């Protein structure tokens, strides 16, 4: 399984430097299975860049949306397979209490927010409400569960022949508790994250920032590491950084928290354009 980061909701450029080390696009992660299955996690602005490199013979792609906040769907209108009649596109994501996913997406993919209506896309489009029932997508068994974040939000677990991945870019498992407790069964997201080979998790705040933003739906980098430890994840990729943090600040956060937590698993920060491999 190959995991490529096209958008990490990354950092601002550090003044005086030409590059943005962690990335500037919003959330979009491409997962390629060993048998050719392609899944895209979220549809942030990184989706536009990803579209430029999709194979010309692509027949099916599944897009799994965690929620419909703008930074996770802004790339949808620029997704090249939408405009190819030879491609089958499956959209998955949470419904609200009043509308199914199709109805919710129609409010974005329509004027005045976007000039093309959802109904006018050229691809063969299928829209699915994510539920607590697991589904098979190609070689992957996909689980989705509601997690703590404002509005209808789900986390995803993908299990394939070469390993497993959990994706929770917007998640606040510590809400309502002074700390993450050792009893993981009641913690939001544990069923998704338990013993995965790679956990991609919200790491937006410093501890001091989180203290002033409890209930906003995000985690500190320390909380992400503690959540990974609690659920025995084998590898953590911090993700969904606060874009007001420059590269230097993010590297300081990462190094200080690794030194303080001394995790028993590797911690590799998500960087736009980089690929991680799970299994052989």
Secondary structure, 3 states (H helix, E strand, C coil): CEEEEEECCCCECCCCCCCCCCCCCCCEEEEECCCCCEEEECCCCHHHHHHCCCCCCCCEEEEECCCCCHHHCCCHHHCHHHHCCCCEEEEEECCCCCCCHHHHHHCCCCCCCCCCCHHHCCCEEEEEECCCCCEEECCEEEEEEECCCCCCCEEEEEEECCEEEEEECCCCCCCCCCCCCCCHHHCCCHHHHCCCCEEEEECCECHHHHHCCCCCCCCEHHHHHHHHHHCCCCEEEEECCCCCCEHHHHHHHHHHHHHHHCCCCEECCCCCCCEEECCC
